[in-house]
Amino acid sequence: MDTRKILIATKTYPSISKKYRETVCTAGVLLSDDEKPLQWIRIYPIPFRYIDFDQRYPRWSIIEADIERNDKDFREESYRINPNTINIVRKIGTSNNWQERKSLLLPLKFDSIKQIKEQNKSLGIIKPSSINKYYCKPTKREWAPKQQAVLDQQDLFEESVDLEKIPYKFGYEFTSVAGEKHKYSISDWEIMQLYRNCRNNSKANSMEEKEQESLVKVKQKLEELAKNNDLHFIVGNLKNHKNSFMIIGLFYPPIVQSEQLSLF
């Protein structure tokens, strides 16, 4: 394994794994020693909520860790990480209209999903030409029996952590610069947590009312980001379905108004 620097750009909501109980997919940017962006990187698998607290890297942090190519994944961006070596170097803030974050992500921007596929890549960031619609649809409320059985397994050395099944799927319908129309779901952990926070903080009487109130707030937030921010999508494909992509993270710096030339 080599020790490398990585900018953490997004994390997906945890998924159930027979081997690791649960895993999180992290997408980020591999950096040079002097912190210049080199390429997109996928860190998977990692049982994020089960690693030491001090090594649970927040979004927009630069970490240093031992990594190696994941030889069981054909996607060239996929790497394994040794969680015990994770060192959080620093956090990237939002000063100057997110300038440092933009300087690390946007040099690696693609024009469209089509361009990502043409270059045989599986991970990238795009800016949609237009966002046509936000959508939300209900999904199953409970884990499948086999998934629940994995969560119910007892470990003599590790305390189990509850993993809530989110009963809704959120997403955008959009058009790319290449004119392609897409309908992608969002697996960004932040959006799932937004839903949970809105529901848990609701003062409504019934759970149904709490959920409906939280769905309205998530809709408002995602529509506001599309309207008021310079919204980009961090996208990735599925290992077993390389042509199927989803939004794994939202990047939404403020819109910077072009400076107008003064006649005086």
C-alpha positions in Angstrom: 0.0 0.0 0.0 1.1 3.6 -0.7 0.4 6.5 1.6 -1.5 9.2 -0.3 -3.6 12.3 0.2 -7.3 12.3 -0.6 -10.0 15.0 -0.6 -13.2 13.5 0.7 -16.0 14.9 -1.6 -19.0 12.8 -0.6 -20.1 9.7 1.2 -23.1 7.5 0.4 -25.7 6.3 2.9 -24.5 3.0 4.4 -25.5 -0.2 2.7 -25.7 -3.7 4.2 -22.8 -6.1 3.6 -22.5 -9.8 4.5 -18.8 -9.5 5.0 -18.6 -6.1 6.8 -22.2 -5.8 8.1 -22.4 -2.4 6.5 -20.3 -0.4 4.1 -20.1 3.2 2.9 -18.8 4.2 -0.6 -16.6 7.3 -0.4 -15.8 9.4 -3.5 -13.0 11.9 -3.5 -10.1 13.3 -5.3 -6.6 11.8 -5.2 -4.1 14.6 -4.5 -0.4 15.0 -5.2 1.9 15.6 -2.2 1.4 19.4 -2.7 -2.4 18.9 -2.8 -3.0 19.3 -6.5 -6.0 17.3 -8.0 -4.9 14.2 -9.9 -8.0 12.0 -10.5 -11.2 10.8 -9.0 -11.0 8.0 -6.5 -13.6 5.6 -5.0 -12.8 4.2 -1.5 -14.7 1.0 -1.1 -15.5 -1.0 1.0 -15.2 0.7 4.3 -17.3 0.0 7.4 -17.3 3.7 8.2 -19.5 3.7 11.4 -17.4 0.9 12.9 -14.0 2.4 12.5 -12.4 4.4 15.4 -14.2 7.7 16.0 -11.0 9.8 15.4 -10.6 8.3 11.9 -14.2 8.9 10.7 -13.3 11.6 8.2 -15.9 14.4 7.6 -16.8 15.6 4.2 -14.5 18.2 2.7 -11.5 17.0 4.7 -8.1 16.1 3.3 -6.9 12.8 4.7 -3.7 10.9 4.5 -3.9 7.1 4.5 -2.5 3.8 3.0 -4.4 2.8 -0.1 -4.1 0.3 -2.9 -6.0 -0.5 -6.1 -9.0 -2.8 -5.5 -8.2 -5.7 -7.7 -11.7 -7.1 -7.4 -13.2 -4.1 -9.0 -12.6 -3.4 -12.7 -13.3 0.3 -12.3 -9.9 2.1 -12.3 -11.0 4.7 -9.7 -11.7 2.0 -7.0 -9.2 1.7 -4.2 -9.1 -0.1 -0.8 -8.0 1.8 2.3 -6.4 0.7 5.6 -8.7 2.4 8.1 -6.1 2.2 10.8 -3.8 4.5 8.9 -6.3 7.3 8.3 -5.0 10.7 9.4 -7.3 13.8 9.0 -4.9 16.5 7.8 -7.3 19.5 7.5 -10.8 20.6 6.6 -11.5 22.6 3.4 -13.9 25.5 4.2 -16.3 27.7 2.2 -14.4 31.0 2.2 -14.2 33.1 -0.9 -17.3 31.4 -2.5 -16.0 27.9 -2.0 -12.9 28.7 -4.0 -10.6 26.0 -2.6 -13.2 23.3 -3.0 -13.8 24.4 -6.6 -10.1 24.4 -7.3 -9.8 20.8 -6.3 -13.0 19.4 -7.9 -13.7 21.4 -11.0 -10.5 20.7 -12.9 -11.8 17.1 -13.0 -15.2 18.1 -14.4 -16.8 16.2 -17.3 -19.2 17.8 -19.8 -21.7 14.9 -19.5 -22.4 11.3 -18.6 -21.7 10.5 -22.2 -18.2 11.9 -21.9 -17.6 9.9 -18.7 -18.6 6.7 -20.6 -16.6 7.5 -23.7 -13.5 7.9 -21.5 -14.3 4.6 -19.8 -14.6 6.3 -16.4 -17.0 5.4 -13.6 -16.8 8.5 -11.4 -16.9 12.2 -12.0 -18.6 15.6 -11.6 -20.9 17.2 -14.1 -23.0 20.4 -14.3 -26.5 19.8 -15.7 -27.6 22.0 -18.5 -31.0 22.2 -16.9 -32.8 20.6 -14.0 -36.3 19.6 -15.2 -37.8 18.2 -12.0 -37.1 17.0 -8.5 -38.8 13.7 -7.6 -39.5 11.6 -4.5 -41.0 8.2 -4.4 -41.7 5.7 -1.6 -39.7 2.5 -1.3 -39.9 -0.5 1.0 -40.0 0.4 4.7 -38.1 -2.6 6.0 -34.9 -4.3 5.1 -35.3 -7.6 3.2 -35.2 -10.6 5.6 -31.6 -11.6 4.4 -30.4 -8.0 5.0 -32.0 -7.8 8.4 -30.4 -11.1 9.3 -27.0 -9.5 8.6 -27.8 -6.6 10.9 -29.0 -8.9 13.6 -25.8 -10.9 13.8 -24.1 -10.6 17.1 -20.4 -9.7 17.4 -18.6 -10.6 20.6 -16.1 -7.8 20.2 -18.1 -5.0 18.5 -21.3 -3.4 19.5 -24.0 -3.3 16.8 -25.1 0.1 15.4 -28.7 0.5 14.2 -29.1 1.2 10.5 -32.4 2.8 9.5 -34.0 1.9 6.3 -35.0 5.2 4.5 -38.5 4.5 3.1 -38.1 7.1 0.3 -35.9 7.7 -2.8 -35.0 11.2 -3.8 -33.7 12.4 -7.1 -33.5 14.8 -10.1 -34.6 14.6 -13.7 -32.2 16.7 -15.7 -30.7 17.4 -19.1 -26.9 17.3 -19.7 -24.8 19.6 -21.8 -24.9 16.9 -24.5 -28.7 17.0 -24.6 -29.2 13.7 -22.8 -32.1 13.4 -20.4 -31.5 11.5 -17.2 -33.5 10.5 -14.1 -31.0 9.8 -11.3 -31.6 8.9 -7.7 -29.5 10.5 -4.9 -27.5 8.3 -2.5 -25.7 11.2 -0.8 -25.6 10.5 3.0 -26.2 14.2 3.7 -29.6 14.1 1.9 -30.7 11.0 3.8 -29.7 12.7 7.0 -31.5 15.8 6.1 -34.7 13.8 5.8 -34.1 12.1 9.2 -33.3 15.4 10.9 -36.4 17.0 9.6 -38.6 14.1 10.6 -37.0 13.7 14.1 -37.3 17.5 14.8 -40.9 17.7 13.6 -43.5 18.8 16.2 -46.3 17.0 14.3 -48.4 14.5 16.3 -48.2 11.3 14.2 -45.3 9.6 12.4 -47.2 10.0 9.1 -47.5 13.7 9.6 -43.8 14.0 10.6 -42.8 12.1 7.4 -44.9 14.3 5.2 -43.5 17.5 6.8 -40.0 16.2 6.3 -40.6 15.3 2.6 -41.8 18.9 2.0 -38.7 20.3 3.6 -36.4 18.0 1.6 -38.2 19.0 -1.6 -37.8 22.7 -0.7 -34.1 22.2 0.0 -33.3 20.3 -3.2 -35.4 22.7 -5.4 -33.7 25.7 -3.7 -30.2 24.3 -4.5 -31.2 23.8 -8.1 -32.5 27.4 -8.3 -30.2 29.4 -6.2 -26.8 27.6 -6.3 -24.3 26.6 -8.9 -25.4 23.0 -8.6 -23.2 20.1 -9.8 -23.7 16.4 -9.5 -21.0 14.0 -8.3 -22.0 10.8 -10.2 -20.8 7.2 -10.1 -21.9 4.0 -11.8 -22.7 0.6 -10.4 -20.1 -2.1 -10.4 -22.4 -4.8 -12.0 -24.2 -2.3 -14.2 -21.5 0.0 -15.6 -24.0 2.0 -17.7 -26.2 2.8 -14.8 -25.2 6.0 -12.9 -26.6 7.7 -9.8 -25.9 11.0 -8.0 -23.7 10.1 -5.1 -23.1 13.7 -4.0 -24.3 17.3 -4.5 -21.8 20.1 -5.0 -23.5 23.5 -4.6 -21.2 26.6 -4.3 -23.0 29.9 -4.4 -23.6 31.5 -7.8 -21.0 34.2 -8.3 -22.3 37.2 -10.3 -20.0 38.3 -13.0 -18.5 41.7 -12.3 -19.9 44.3 -14.5 -17.5 46.8 -16.2 -17.9 50.3 -14.9 -18.1 53.2 -17.3 -16.4 55.3 -14.7 
